[in-house]
Every structure is written in structure tokens, then in C-alpha cells.
Amino acid sequence: MPTAKRKPRVYNADKTRTAVLAQFGNVRKAVGALTPEQLAGPTRLGDWTVRELAAHITMATSAVARGLAAAEPGKAQLLPQDWPVTSAPYAQDIAAYVTGLAADNDLATLYDDAEHSLEQALAQHPGGRIIATRTGAMTLSDYLVTRTVELIVHTDDLNDAVPGLDIPYDRQALAACTRILADALATKAPGASTEVRIPPYAVVQCVEGPRHTRGTPPNVVETDPLTWIRLATGRTTWPAAVEDALVSASGERADLAGLLPVMA
């Protein structure tokens, strides 16, 4: 029997806007307090320094205003759960741009400009406005959901790179990021034989096989939000997370190693 098409998740536009601004503010405050030595340090993102990672966050946030400044496309092409798999082909171009951005600009100015452009764009445009993005047209509300992924994932990268930094995660931004990456897995591996639980934010069914209808599912995966985000974006591996008891997996279809990451 063909797998039924999943109904897209609906996000609260006002909460998403607030979450994006809040998490950007968390990052901005932390980056502004970093020393030159800390900014020059390495990250888990290849050759990027902390400074380059910090600059990338402004680029990802400013993308909202850049997209809105372009002509409005005729219709939306992407939903939030489709977006995570679209960015990989542009990784090299993004990396080259960020290297120049970090080298040629003052970080404080980049953060001032990014925050101002974001606040101005959100004040001027409704959530249903279609926005042109690098990977396809989306509604503004849906594109803002993708910004929670950029902000939460790279907040975690900064916290990993700078010992003791501990930038807080806005709860609503963390929830949206968790959900979009869980939905991306279900889109990549449609089905209903395995239930992936990421309390308290998301539960999705995925993977082809016998459909579960009642009682406890035979194949269950459960983990916490940050572990899920690291798995979904390749920051950690399935074997490592299982070995460290950060993931519980039961059932013959509960091994997700071959499906991860969903965003690289």
C-alpha cells in the first residue's frame, strides 16, 4: 500500500518571529563578549574559526531581508521539511563567501546590520509574502522556521567551540528546529513502522514497513532535542550517540544510521 502523504506541520508565525529575534539576540550578546583569542579559535566546522562561524550567523539571518528585497516569486516551492536537504550543493560557495565576510568586516557592525535589517523586514512584510531564497521560494513564515535551524545549530557549534560559553537556547526556537529536522527525516524515509520521539517537542513516524496502529510501537527511537539536532546535522554519529546512551532504540527497524544526517 502506498505511504500516505504527510500533512505539513503548521507553525505559529508570531512565535517563530519572536523566537528568531530572541535567539539572534542571545548569539549577538555572547559573540560581543568574545576575546580576539577566542574568535581566532577552531570550530568543528572544518577550517572555520569562531570568527567565521559568528560571521556566518549574520549572513544566515540577513538572508531574510535579502530575499524580501528581490522580486516576489509567483508561488512557494518549498515547505520547511523540504528545506534541510537543499543546502548541501551550495556549501562551498557559502564557505568562500563567509571567509571574505569575516575577514573584511567588523563583527559588531555585521550584527548591528543583521538585526536592523531583520527587524525592519519583519515589520514591513506579512508572513504569507513569498520570499526568494537560494534553494527555492518559500513563504516568509516558513523561511523563518528555517532560520531557527541556522540559529540553534550554530549556537550549539559556538558553545562547542568556546569552553564555558553556554549561549542559551530560546525554547521556541529549539522546538521549531527540532520539529523541522524530525519532519525532514520523515520526508526522507516515509512510512509508519518506526516512531521517533524527541520529547518534549516532536514525535514522527517514518521508515517503510508494517504499519503500527495500536499500543506501543514495535520500533521506537527516543532522544533529547540537542542530541537529535546533532544527529540530524552530522555533528555526531548514530553509533556514538547509542554508545553514549544518548539515544534509546528498540526494534529491528529502529537503526537510523543509514538515514542520518538529514542535513549536511
C-alpha positions as CSV (number, residue, x, y, z in Angstrom):
1,M,0.0,0.0,0.0
2,P,1.5,3.4,-0.9
3,T,2.5,5.6,2.0
4,A,0.0,8.4,2.7
5,K,1.4,11.9,2.1
6,R,2.2,13.6,5.4
7,K,0.3,16.8,6.2
8,P,2.7,19.7,6.6
9,R,3.2,20.9,10.1
10,V,1.8,24.3,10.9
11,Y,4.0,26.8,12.8
12,N,2.7,29.8,14.7
13,A,4.1,32.7,12.7
14,D,4.2,35.2,15.6
15,K,6.0,32.7,17.9
16,T,8.5,32.0,15.1
17,R,9.3,35.6,14.6
18,T,9.8,36.2,18.3
19,A,12.0,33.1,18.5
20,V,14.3,34.1,15.7
21,L,14.8,37.6,17.1
22,A,15.3,36.1,20.6
23,Q,17.9,33.6,19.6
24,F,19.8,36.0,17.4
25,G,19.9,38.3,20.4
26,N,21.3,35.5,22.5
27,V,24.1,34.9,20.0
28,R,24.8,38.6,19.5
29,K,25.3,39.2,23.2
30,A,27.6,36.2,23.5
31,V,29.7,37.0,20.4
32,G,30.1,40.6,21.5
33,A,31.9,39.4,24.7
34,L,34.4,37.1,23.0
35,T,38.1,37.9,23.1
36,P,40.3,38.1,19.9
37,E,41.9,34.9,21.1
38,Q,38.5,33.1,21.4
39,L,37.4,34.4,18.0
40,A,40.6,33.0,16.4
41,G,40.0,29.5,17.8
42,P,38.9,26.5,15.8
43,T,35.4,25.0,15.4
44,R,34.1,21.6,14.5
45,L,33.2,23.0,11.1
46,G,36.3,22.2,9.1
47,D,38.6,25.2,8.7
48,W,36.2,27.8,10.1
49,T,37.3,29.8,13.0
50,V,34.9,31.1,15.7
51,R,35.0,34.4,13.9
52,E,34.0,32.9,10.6
53,L,31.2,30.9,12.3
54,A,30.0,34.1,14.0
55,A,30.0,35.9,10.7
56,H,28.1,33.1,9.0
57,I,25.3,33.5,11.6
58,T,24.8,37.2,10.5
59,M,24.7,36.1,6.8
60,A,22.1,33.4,7.5
61,T,20.0,36.0,9.4
62,S,20.4,38.8,6.8
63,A,19.2,36.3,4.2
64,V,15.6,37.2,5.2
65,A,16.0,40.9,4.2
66,R,18.0,40.0,1.1
67,G,15.2,37.6,-0.1
68,L,12.5,40.1,0.5
69,A,14.4,42.8,-1.4
70,A,14.2,40.6,-4.6
71,A,11.1,40.4,-6.8
72,E,8.4,38.3,-5.3
73,P,8.2,34.8,-6.9
74,G,4.9,33.6,-8.2
75,K,4.4,30.8,-5.7
76,A,6.1,28.9,-2.9
77,Q,8.1,25.9,-3.9
78,L,9.4,24.6,-0.6
79,L,7.9,23.6,2.8
80,P,10.1,23.7,5.9
81,Q,10.6,19.9,6.0
82,D,11.9,20.1,2.4
83,W,14.5,22.7,3.1
84,P,17.2,20.8,5.1
85,V,18.2,18.7,2.1
86,T,18.5,21.6,-0.3
87,S,21.6,23.4,1.1
88,A,24.4,20.9,0.5
89,P,25.1,21.9,-3.1
90,Y,25.9,25.5,-2.0
91,A,28.2,24.7,0.9
92,Q,31.4,25.6,-1.0
93,D,30.1,28.9,-2.2
94,I,28.8,29.7,1.3
95,A,32.1,28.9,2.8
96,A,34.0,31.1,0.4
97,Y,31.7,34.0,1.0
98,V,31.8,33.7,4.7
99,T,35.6,33.7,4.7
100,G,35.6,37.0,3.0
101,L,32.8,38.4,5.1
102,A,34.7,37.6,8.3
103,A,38.0,39.0,7.0
104,D,36.6,42.3,5.6
105,N,34.1,43.3,8.3
106,D,33.8,44.2,11.9
107,L,31.7,41.6,13.7
108,A,29.8,44.2,15.8
109,T,28.8,46.0,12.6
110,L,27.7,42.8,11.0
111,Y,25.5,42.0,14.0
112,D,24.1,45.5,14.1
113,D,23.2,45.5,10.4
114,A,21.7,42.0,10.5
115,E,19.5,42.7,13.5
116,H,18.3,46.0,12.0
117,S,17.6,44.5,8.6
118,L,15.7,41.6,10.1
119,E,13.6,43.8,12.4
120,Q,12.8,46.1,9.5
121,A,11.9,43.3,7.2
122,L,9.6,41.6,9.7
123,A,7.8,44.9,10.4
124,Q,7.1,45.5,6.7
125,H,6.0,42.1,5.4
126,P,3.3,39.7,6.3
127,G,4.0,36.0,6.8
128,G,2.3,35.0,3.6
129,R,4.7,37.0,1.5
130,I,6.7,34.8,-0.9
131,I,10.4,35.1,-0.5
132,A,13.1,34.2,-2.9
133,T,15.8,32.0,-1.3
134,R,19.0,30.3,-2.6
135,T,17.2,26.9,-2.7
136,G,13.7,27.8,-3.7
137,A,10.8,30.1,-3.0
138,M,9.1,29.9,0.4
139,T,6.5,31.9,2.4
140,L,8.2,34.3,4.8
141,S,6.7,32.4,7.8
142,D,8.1,29.1,6.5
143,Y,11.5,30.6,5.8
144,L,11.7,32.0,9.3
145,V,11.3,28.4,10.6
146,T,14.4,27.5,8.7
147,R,16.3,30.4,10.4
148,T,15.6,28.7,13.7
149,V,17.7,25.8,12.4
150,E,20.5,28.0,11.4
151,L,20.5,29.8,14.7
152,I,20.1,26.8,17.0
153,V,22.6,24.6,15.1
154,H,25.2,27.3,15.0
155,T,24.6,28.3,18.6
156,D,25.5,24.7,19.5
157,D,28.6,25.0,17.3
158,L,29.7,28.1,19.2
159,N,29.1,26.5,22.5
160,D,31.1,23.5,21.4
161,A,34.0,25.7,20.1
162,V,34.3,28.1,23.1
163,P,34.6,26.3,26.5
164,G,32.2,27.8,29.1
165,L,30.4,30.0,26.6
166,D,27.0,28.4,27.2
167,I,24.7,30.6,25.0
168,P,21.1,29.9,26.0
169,Y,18.7,28.2,23.5
170,D,15.4,30.0,23.1
171,R,12.7,27.4,23.9
172,Q,10.5,28.2,20.9
173,A,13.5,28.3,18.5
174,L,14.7,25.0,19.8
175,A,11.3,23.5,19.4
176,A,11.0,24.6,15.8
177,C,14.5,23.5,14.9
178,T,13.8,20.0,16.4
179,R,10.5,19.7,14.6
180,I,11.7,20.7,11.1
181,L,14.6,18.2,11.3
182,A,12.3,15.5,12.5
183,D,9.9,16.2,9.7
184,A,12.8,16.1,7.3
185,L,13.6,12.6,8.4
186,A,10.0,11.5,7.9
187,T,10.1,13.1,4.4
188,K,13.3,11.4,3.5
189,A,12.1,8.0,4.8
190,P,8.3,7.9,4.6
191,G,6.5,5.2,6.4
192,A,5.0,4.3,9.7
193,S,7.0,1.4,11.0
194,T,9.2,3.4,13.3
195,E,8.4,6.1,15.8
196,V,11.0,8.7,16.6
197,R,10.3,10.6,19.8
198,I,12.1,13.8,20.8
199,P,10.4,15.0,23.9
200,P,9.0,17.4,24.6
201,Y,8.9,18.8,21.0
202,A,8.4,16.2,18.4
203,V,7.1,12.7,17.5
204,V,7.2,11.4,13.9
205,Q,6.6,8.1,12.2
206,C,8.9,7.1,9.4
207,V,10.5,4.1,7.6
208,E,8.7,1.7,5.3
209,G,7.4,-1.5,6.8
210,P,4.4,-2.9,8.7
211,R,2.2,0.0,9.9
212,H,1.7,0.3,13.6
213,T,-1.9,1.1,14.7
214,R,-2.3,0.3,18.5
215,G,-0.3,0.0,21.7
216,T,3.4,0.5,21.9
217,P,5.1,0.7,18.5
218,P,7.5,-2.2,17.8
219,N,10.2,0.1,16.6
220,V,10.9,3.2,18.8
221,V,13.8,5.7,18.8
222,E,14.0,8.3,21.6
223,T,16.5,11.1,22.3
224,D,16.7,14.6,23.6
225,P,16.4,17.7,21.3
226,L,20.1,18.7,21.2
227,T,21.3,15.1,20.5
228,W,18.7,14.8,17.7
229,I,19.8,18.1,16.2
230,R,23.5,16.9,16.3
231,L,22.5,13.6,14.7
232,A,20.3,15.3,12.0
233,T,23.1,17.7,11.0
234,G,26.1,15.3,11.2
235,R,27.6,16.8,14.4
236,T,27.6,13.4,16.0
237,T,27.1,9.9,14.6
238,W,24.4,7.3,15.4
239,P,26.9,4.7,16.8
240,A,28.5,7.4,19.1
241,A,25.1,8.6,20.4
242,V,23.9,5.0,21.0
243,E,27.2,4.1,22.7
244,D,27.0,7.1,25.0
245,A,23.4,6.2,25.9
246,L,22.1,9.5,24.3
247,V,19.7,7.5,22.1
248,S,17.5,4.6,23.0
249,A,16.5,2.4,20.1
250,S,14.3,-0.7,20.2
251,G,13.1,-2.9,17.3
252,E,14.6,-4.2,14.1
253,R,13.7,-1.0,12.2
254,A,15.0,1.4,14.8
255,D,18.5,1.8,13.5
256,L,18.6,5.2,11.8
257,A,22.3,5.1,10.9
258,G,21.7,4.8,7.2
259,L,19.3,7.8,7.2
260,L,21.5,10.3,9.0
261,P,22.3,13.0,8.7
262,V,19.3,14.6,7.1
263,M,21.1,17.9,6.7
264,A,24.8,18.1,5.9
